[in-house]
């Protein structure tokens, strides 16, 4: 499992907060949040990230999360 420095962890947290604001309120569950957090972690594991990459990768999965966890 990759190790993340404090700056990367903060970027990932901020990205998750941003993406969760985009999830429709009726679908904003802890299960959806975990799924989107996993998307962000997978992106971060690929190498150095900026704020943009994890937000984009998780935002692109919102519709999948909603369909998997109605």
N, C-alpha and C positions, 0 to 999 in steps of 0.2 A: 504494500500500500504506500502511495507517495506521501511524503512529508510536505506540509505547506507552511510557509513562513507567515508571521502575523499579518503582514500586509496583504498577502494573497487571501487569507481567511477573511479579512475585512472586505476585500473586493467581492468575494463569494457571498458573504452575508448581505451586502448592499445589493448585489445582483438579485438575490432571492427575494428581498423585500420589494424591489422594483417589479419583478415578474409577478409576484403575488398580487400587487395592485392591479395588474392586468387581467387577473382571473375573475370571471363573473362571480359576484358575491354568493350566489347560490351554490357555487362549486368550490368555494374557498375553504377546503377542508384540510385537516392535517395530513391525510393520505395524499392529496394532490400536492401539498407542500413538500412532502418527502420525495415524491416522484420527481418534482422539478428540481429539488436540491440535488438529487442523484444526477440529473442531466448536467447541472453546473459542476459537480465534482468530476464527472467524466471529462468534461471540457478542460477543466483545470489540470487534470492528470496528464493531458497531452503536452503540456509545457507551459511556459510563462504566458500569462493572460493579462489583458486589460479589462476594464469594466464591460466593454462592448461585447466581447465574445461570449461570456457566460449568460449575459442577458439575452442575446440573440438565440443561443442554443436552447435555453429553457423556454423562451417565449414561443419558439417554433414548436414546442411540444405541449403547449397548453391544450390545444384541441385533442391531442392524444390522451392526456391526463383526464380531461373531462369525459371522454368516451369510455375510458377504462374504469373510472371511479365516479359514476354518476351520483 
